[in-house]
Amino acid sequence: MTNRAVLWIVFVAVHLAVASSGFLLPNEPMGDVYRVYEPWSIAAWEGAGVVGITEEWVYPQLALLPMLLAHAPGALLGDYTWGWAVLVTALDAVAFAMLLGRGRSRGRVTAAWFWIAAIVCLGPVGMYRIDAVTVPMAVVALLWLIGRPWAASILLAAATWIKVWPAALLAAAVVSVRRRGALVGGAALLSAGVVAMVVAAGGAEHVFGFVAGQTGRGLQVEAPVSAVYLWGALLGIEGFWVFYDQELLTFQVTGAEVDTVIAAMTPVLAVVALALAALGAVKAWRGVSFVRLFPPLALALVVSLIVTNKVGSPQFQTWLIPVLVFALAVDRRRWARPAVLVLVAGALTQLVYPVLYMGILYPEPLSVTLLTVRNLILFALLAWTAVRLVRLPAPSRAT
């Protein structure tokens, strides 16, 4: 049996096992699918209101499309949640096939094994969230960046209109790739089309509602910045506690000066992202090649979106997968250690949610410590990539 055949067998087995675990593990890691995505999509099908069009929505408008598409396999299986799992598996399979090819590239084979391992480590939350749809889209787009920049840009822009995070990959690509006009043009074309459709459907006032929805949020309990408040709640410090936001359907933290921290986080995120992009632009201007520059810049931007974010949902760990898949495919030796850190962060995330999540909502030492270690790993990744960017040599000094 060839390595390629083994990979495909493991791919199928892992997706089936992880999809099944969503029904077996505590705290309903697949709950968003049938509690939130299904009602939204049913309302749209039945003409009872379209999120992002007739009302404000926390997601960009194209996020509704996979929610609607999941009804097709869901109808065949008699269950919308399993239909979602089939949809995600099918999208992963397309991207996995494109990544693996004929299985002759050691880098791509390594990247394929990493992707499978990441799915196992992160568990069902990586499958049963809207972010799962954007991962295979991002993988394919990164594989296309050099040979098909227009297609890559359109795909990344479409993924961004599903969940905003792929914009970091698009920004890194614009800095790193020489054919910037194609990247900017493709993204602008797709975005203009989406905006035009939303306006034509009567949703002009809600086109960018997802932006306002994010800036107005509090500190979600798993966000790295929330660690101080979470430890405060664990230690019983007066005024520090975890609570449930009925409007946003998330658990948040509060405590001393929390409003000041909330107000500061969005500017901090913007400053960090702009600083990293500027550093990448300097390296590109000095002639650093795409293969050397793009992976650390893309990873730095993605990790910065996680560690400086007021929201800290466990599925955010999926954002790290496409960058590491690409990095391992082009330079597996140099990126082996960061890949291991990402796997460890994913495994800790699954332990925190869904396995030990009650120890976060009602703070207990083990759960809070595991979450803190996971967040420290993310900070370590950000520091490593930032240092890597700074140390990238110009061609004249390359060894």
KEZA-285757 format. One record per residue (C-alpha): residue number from 0; residue in one letter; z negated, x, y negated. Coordinates in steps of 0.5 Angstrom, whole numbers. Example, Ala and Ser with C-alpha at 12.3 -4.5 7.8 and 13.67 -1.06 7.14 Angstrom:
BEGIN
<site 0; a; <-16; 25; 9>> <site 1; s; <-14; 27; 2>> 
# end
This chain:
BEGIN
<site 0; m; <0; 0; 0>> <site 1; t; <2; 3; -7>> <site 2; n; <-3; 4; -13>> <site 3; r; <1; -2; -16>> <site 4; a; <0; -7; -11>> <site 5; v; <-7; -5; -11>> <site 6; l; <-8; -6; -18>> <site 7; w; <-5; -13; -18>> <site 8; i; <-9; -15; -12>> <site 9; v; <-16; -13; -16>> <site 10; f; <-13; -16; -22>> <site 11; v; <-12; -23; -19>> <site 12; a; <-19; -22; -15>> <site 13; v; <-23; -20; -21>> <site 14; h; <-20; -26; -26>> <site 15; l; <-22; -31; -20>> <site 16; a; <-29; -28; -19>> <site 17; v; <-30; -28; -27>> <site 18; a; <-27; -35; -28>> <site 19; s; <-32; -37; -22>> <site 20; s; <-38; -34; -25>> <site 21; g; <-37; -38; -32>> <site 22; f; <-40; -44; -28>> <site 23; l; <-45; -40; -24>> <site 24; l; <-49; -36; -29>> <site 25; p; <-54; -39; -34>> <site 26; n; <-53; -41; -41>> <site 27; e; <-46; -44; -40>> <site 28; p; <-42; -38; -42>> <site 29; m; <-36; -43; -41>> <site 30; g; <-39; -48; -45>> <site 31; d; <-35; -47; -51>> <site 32; v; <-28; -49; -47>> <site 33; y; <-30; -56; -45>> <site 34; r; <-35; -57; -51>> <site 35; v; <-31; -55; -57>> <site 36; y; <-24; -53; -55>> <site 37; e; <-23; -59; -51>> <site 38; p; <-25; -64; -56>> <site 39; w; <-21; -61; -61>> <site 40; s; <-15; -61; -57>> <site 41; i; <-16; -68; -55>> <site 42; a; <-17; -71; -62>> <site 43; a; <-10; -67; -64>> <site 44; w; <-7; -70; -58>> <site 45; e; <-9; -77; -60>> <site 46; g; <-8; -77; -67>> <site 47; a; <-15; -77; -69>> <site 48; g; <-15; -71; -73>> <site 49; v; <-12; -64; -73>> <site 50; v; <-17; -58; -74>> <site 51; g; <-15; -54; -80>> <site 52; i; <-10; -59; -82>> <site 53; t; <-14; -65; -84>> <site 54; e; <-21; -62; -84>> <site 55; e; <-24; -55; -85>> <site 56; w; <-24; -50; -79>> <site 57; v; <-27; -44; -77>> <site 58; y; <-21; -41; -74>> <site 59; p; <-14; -40; -77>> <site 60; q; <-9; -46; -75>> <site 61; l; <-5; -42; -69>> <site 62; a; <-12; -42; -65>> <site 63; l; <-11; -50; -64>> <site 64; l; <-4; -48; -60>> <site 65; p; <-7; -45; -54>> <site 66; m; <-13; -50; -54>> <site 67; l; <-7; -55; -53>> <site 68; l; <-3; -51; -48>> <site 69; a; <-9; -51; -43>> <site 70; h; <-9; -58; -42>> <site 71; a; <-2; -57; -38>> <site 72; p; <-6; -53; -32>> <site 73; g; <-12; -57; -33>> <site 74; a; <-8; -63; -32>> <site 75; l; <-6; -60; -25>> <site 76; l; <-13; -57; -23>> <site 77; g; <-16; -64; -26>> <site 78; d; <-21; -59; -30>> <site 79; y; <-20; -57; -37>> <site 80; t; <-24; -51; -36>> <site 81; w; <-20; -48; -30>> <site 82; g; <-14; -50; -34>> <site 83; w; <-16; -45; -40>> <site 84; a; <-18; -40; -34>> <site 85; v; <-11; -40; -31>> <site 86; l; <-8; -40; -38>> <site 87; v; <-12; -34; -40>> <site 88; t; <-10; -30; -33>> <site 89; a; <-3; -32; -34>> <site 90; l; <-3; -29; -41>> <site 91; d; <-7; -23; -38>> <site 92; a; <-2; -22; -32>> <site 93; v; <4; -22; -37>> <site 94; a; <1; -16; -41>> <site 95; f; <-1; -13; -35>> <site 96; a; <6; -13; -32>> <site 97; m; <8; -10; -38>> <site 98; l; <3; -4; -39>> <site 99; l; <3; -2; -31>> <site 100; g; <11; -2; -31>> <site 101; r; <13; 1; -24>> <site 102; g; <6; 4; -24>> <site 103; r; <9; 11; -25>> <site 104; s; <5; 13; -31>> <site 105; r; <-2; 16; -30>> <site 106; g; <-4; 14; -37>> <site 107; r; <-2; 7; -36>> <site 108; v; <-5; 6; -29>> <site 109; t; <-11; 9; -32>> <site 110; a; <-11; 4; -38>> <site 111; a; <-10; -2; -33>> <site 112; w; <-16; 0; -29>> <site 113; f; <-20; 1; -35>> <site 114; w; <-18; -6; -37>> <site 115; i; <-20; -9; -30>> <site 116; a; <-26; -6; -31>> <site 117; a; <-27; -8; -38>> <site 118; i; <-26; -15; -36>> <site 119; v; <-32; -14; -30>> <site 120; c; <-37; -11; -35>> <site 121; l; <-36; -16; -40>> <site 122; g; <-36; -22; -35>> <site 123; p; <-34; -30; -37>> <site 124; v; <-35; -30; -44>> <site 125; g; <-29; -25; -45>> <site 126; m; <-25; -30; -41>> <site 127; y; <-28; -37; -44>> <site 128; r; <-27; -36; -51>> <site 129; i; <-21; -36; -56>> <site 130; d; <-21; -28; -57>> <site 131; a; <-19; -28; -50>> <site 132; v; <-12; -30; -52>> <site 133; t; <-11; -25; -57>> <site 134; v; <-13; -19; -52>> <site 135; p; <-6; -19; -48>> <site 136; m; <-2; -21; -55>> <site 137; a; <-5; -15; -58>> <site 138; v; <-4; -10; -52>> <site 139; v; <3; -12; -52>> <site 140; a; <4; -11; -59>> <site 141; l; <1; -4; -59>> <site 142; l; <6; -2; -53>> <site 143; w; <12; -5; -58>> <site 144; l; <9; -1; -64>> <site 145; i; <14; 4; -64>> <site 146; g; <20; 2; -60>> <site 147; r; <20; -6; -63>> <site 148; p; <16; -6; -69>> <site 149; w; <19; -12; -72>> <site 150; a; <17; -16; -65>> <site 151; a; <10; -12; -65>> <site 152; s; <9; -14; -72>> <site 153; i; <10; -22; -71>> <site 154; l; <6; -22; -65>> <site 155; l; <0; -18; -68>> <site 156; a; <1; -23; -74>> <site 157; a; <1; -29; -69>> <site 158; a; <-5; -26; -66>> <site 159; t; <-9; -26; -73>> <site 160; w; <-7; -33; -74>> <site 161; i; <-11; -35; -68>> <site 162; k; <-17; -30; -69>> <site 163; v; <-17; -26; -75>> <site 164; w; <-19; -19; -72>> <site 165; p; <-12; -17; -70>> <site 166; a; <-11; -16; -77>> <site 167; a; <-15; -9; -76>> <site 168; l; <-9; -7; -71>> <site 169; l; <-4; -9; -76>> <site 170; a; <-7; -5; -82>> <site 171; a; <-8; 1; -78>> <site 172; a; <-1; 1; -75>> <site 173; v; <2; 0; -83>> <site 174; v; <-2; 6; -84>> <site 175; s; <0; 10; -78>> <site 176; v; <8; 8; -77>> <site 177; r; <13; 10; -81>> <site 178; r; <17; 4; -80>> <site 179; r; <12; 0; -85>> <site 180; g; <18; -4; -88>> <site 181; a; <19; -7; -81>> <site 182; l; <11; -8; -80>> <site 183; v; <10; -11; -86>> <site 184; g; <16; -16; -86>> <site 185; g; <15; -18; -79>> <site 186; a; <8; -20; -81>> <site 187; a; <10; -23; -88>> <site 188; l; <15; -27; -84>> <site 189; l; <11; -30; -79>> <site 190; s; <5; -32; -84>> <site 191; a; <10; -35; -89>> <site 192; g; <12; -39; -83>> <site 193; v; <5; -41; -81>> <site 194; v; <3; -43; -88>> <site 195; a; <9; -47; -89>> <site 196; m; <8; -51; -83>> <site 197; v; <1; -52; -85>> <site 198; v; <3; -55; -92>> <site 199; a; <9; -59; -89>> <site 200; a; <3; -62; -84>> <site 201; g; <-1; -64; -90>> <site 202; g; <-6; -59; -90>> <site 203; a; <-5; -55; -96>> <site 204; e; <-12; -55; -98>> <site 205; h; <-14; -52; -91>> <site 206; v; <-9; -47; -90>> <site 207; f; <-15; -41; -91>> <site 208; g; <-21; -45; -90>> <site 209; f; <-23; -40; -84>> <site 210; v; <-24; -35; -89>> <site 211; a; <-29; -39; -94>> <site 212; g; <-32; -41; -87>> <site 213; q; <-34; -34; -85>> <site 214; t; <-36; -32; -92>> <site 215; g; <-41; -37; -92>> <site 216; r; <-44; -36; -86>> <site 217; g; <-51; -33; -84>> <site 218; l; <-54; -28; -80>> <site 219; q; <-52; -29; -73>> <site 220; v; <-57; -27; -68>> <site 221; e; <-53; -22; -64>> <site 222; a; <-50; -18; -70>> <site 223; p; <-52; -11; -71>> <site 224; v; <-55; -13; -78>> <site 225; s; <-59; -18; -75>> <site 226; a; <-63; -13; -71>> <site 227; v; <-69; -12; -76>> <site 228; y; <-70; -19; -76>> <site 229; l; <-70; -20; -69>> <site 230; w; <-75; -15; -68>> <site 231; g; <-79; -18; -73>> <site 232; a; <-79; -24; -70>> <site 233; l; <-81; -21; -63>> <site 234; l; <-86; -17; -67>> <site 235; g; <-89; -24; -70>> <site 236; i; <-88; -22; -77>> <site 237; e; <-89; -28; -81>> <site 238; g; <-83; -31; -84>> <site 239; f; <-78; -28; -79>> <site 240; w; <-75; -32; -73>> <site 241; v; <-69; -35; -70>> <site 242; f; <-66; -42; -71>> <site 243; y; <-60; -46; -69>> <site 244; d; <-55; -48; -74>> <site 245; q; <-53; -55; -73>> <site 246; e; <-47; -54; -77>> <site 247; l; <-44; -48; -74>> <site 248; l; <-47; -49; -67>> <site 249; t; <-50; -42; -67>> <site 250; f; <-56; -38; -67>> <site 251; q; <-58; -35; -73>> <site 252; v; <-64; -30; -76>> <site 253; t; <-68; -31; -82>> <site 254; g; <-73; -27; -86>> <site 255; a; <-75; -23; -92>> <site 256; e; <-69; -22; -97>> <site 257; v; <-64; -25; -92>> <site 258; d; <-60; -28; -97>> <site 259; t; <-59; -21; -100>> <site 260; v; <-57; -18; -94>> <site 261; i; <-52; -24; -93>> <site 262; a; <-49; -23; -99>> <site 263; a; <-48; -16; -98>> <site 264; m; <-45; -16; -92>> <site 265; t; <-38; -18; -93>> <site 266; p; <-37; -13; -99>> <site 267; v; <-40; -8; -94>> <site 268; l; <-35; -10; -89>> <site 269; a; <-29; -9; -94>> <site 270; v; <-32; -3; -97>> <site 271; v; <-32; 1; -90>> <site 272; a; <-25; -2; -88>> <site 273; l; <-22; 0; -94>> <site 274; a; <-25; 7; -94>> <site 275; l; <-23; 8; -86>> <site 276; a; <-16; 6; -88>> <site 277; a; <-16; 10; -94>> <site 278; l; <-18; 16; -90>> <site 279; g; <-12; 14; -85>> <site 280; a; <-7; 14; -90>> <site 281; v; <-9; 21; -93>> <site 282; k; <-8; 23; -85>> <site 283; a; <-1; 20; -85>> <site 284; w; <1; 23; -92>> <site 285; r; <-1; 30; -89>> <site 286; g; <4; 29; -83>> <site 287; v; <-1; 27; -77>> <site 288; s; <3; 24; -72>> <site 289; f; <3; 16; -70>> <site 290; v; <0; 18; -63>> <site 291; r; <-6; 22; -66>> <site 292; l; <-7; 18; -72>> <site 293; f; <-7; 11; -69>> <site 294; p; <-12; 10; -64>> <site 295; p; <-18; 13; -68>> <site 296; l; <-16; 9; -74>> <site 297; a; <-15; 3; -70>> <site 298; l; <-21; 3; -66>> <site 299; a; <-25; 5; -73>> <site 300; l; <-23; -1; -76>> <site 301; v; <-24; -6; -70>> <site 302; v; <-31; -3; -69>> <site 303; s; <-33; -3; -77>> <site 304; l; <-31; -11; -76>> <site 305; i; <-36; -11; -71>> <site 306; v; <-42; -7; -74>> <site 307; t; <-41; -10; -81>> <site 308; n; <-40; -17; -79>> <site 309; k; <-45; -22; -80>> <site 310; v; <-43; -26; -74>> <site 311; g; <-44; -22; -67>> <site 312; s; <-41; -26; -62>> <site 313; p; <-41; -23; -55>> <site 314; q; <-34; -24; -54>> <site 315; f; <-33; -19; -60>> <site 316; q; <-33; -14; -55>> <site 317; t; <-26; -16; -53>> <site 318; w; <-23; -13; -59>> <site 319; l; <-24; -6; -57>> <site 320; i; <-20; -7; -50>> <site 321; p; <-13; -7; -53>> <site 322; v; <-14; 0; -57>> <site 323; l; <-17; 3; -51>> <site 324; v; <-12; 1; -47>> <site 325; f; <-7; 4; -51>> <site 326; a; <-11; 10; -52>> <site 327; l; <-12; 11; -45>> <site 328; a; <-4; 10; -44>> <site 329; v; <-2; 15; -49>> <site 330; d; <-8; 20; -48>> <site 331; r; <-12; 19; -42>> <site 332; r; <-16; 25; -42>> <site 333; r; <-18; 25; -50>> <site 334; w; <-20; 18; -49>> <site 335; a; <-24; 18; -43>> <site 336; r; <-31; 18; -46>> <site 337; p; <-30; 13; -51>> <site 338; a; <-27; 8; -46>> <site 339; v; <-34; 9; -42>> <site 340; l; <-38; 7; -48>> <site 341; v; <-34; 1; -49>> <site 342; l; <-35; -1; -41>> <site 343; v; <-43; 0; -42>> <site 344; a; <-43; -4; -48>> <site 345; g; <-39; -9; -45>> <site 346; a; <-44; -9; -39>> <site 347; l; <-50; -9; -44>> <site 348; t; <-47; -15; -47>> <site 349; q; <-46; -19; -41>> <site 350; l; <-53; -18; -39>> <site 351; v; <-55; -20; -46>> <site 352; y; <-51; -26; -46>> <site 353; p; <-51; -30; -41>> <site 354; v; <-56; -27; -36>> <site 355; l; <-62; -26; -41>> <site 356; y; <-60; -30; -47>> <site 357; m; <-66; -34; -47>> <site 358; g; <-70; -27; -49>> <site 359; i; <-66; -27; -55>> <site 360; l; <-67; -34; -57>> <site 361; y; <-74; -33; -56>> <site 362; p; <-75; -26; -57>> <site 363; e; <-77; -22; -51>> <site 364; p; <-78; -14; -51>> <site 365; l; <-72; -13; -45>> <site 366; s; <-67; -17; -48>> <site 367; v; <-68; -15; -55>> <site 368; t; <-68; -8; -53>> <site 369; l; <-62; -8; -49>> <site 370; l; <-58; -12; -55>> <site 371; t; <-61; -6; -59>> <site 372; v; <-58; -1; -55>> <site 373; r; <-51; -4; -54>> <site 374; n; <-51; -4; -62>> <site 375; l; <-53; 3; -62>> <site 376; i; <-47; 4; -58>> <site 377; l; <-42; 1; -63>> <site 378; f; <-45; 5; -68>> <site 379; a; <-44; 11; -64>> <site 380; l; <-37; 9; -63>> <site 381; l; <-36; 8; -70>> <site 382; a; <-39; 15; -72>> <site 383; w; <-34; 18; -67>> <site 384; t; <-28; 15; -69>> <site 385; a; <-30; 17; -76>> <site 386; v; <-31; 24; -75>> <site 387; r; <-25; 24; -70>> <site 388; l; <-21; 22; -76>> <site 389; v; <-24; 27; -81>> <site 390; r; <-22; 33; -76>> <site 391; l; <-15; 31; -75>> <site 392; p; <-11; 37; -76>> <site 393; a; <-4; 37; -80>> <site 394; p; <2; 39; -76>> <site 395; s; <2; 46; -79>> <site 396; r; <-5; 47; -77>> <site 397; a; <-4; 44; -70>> <site 398; t; <-6; 48; -64>> 
# end
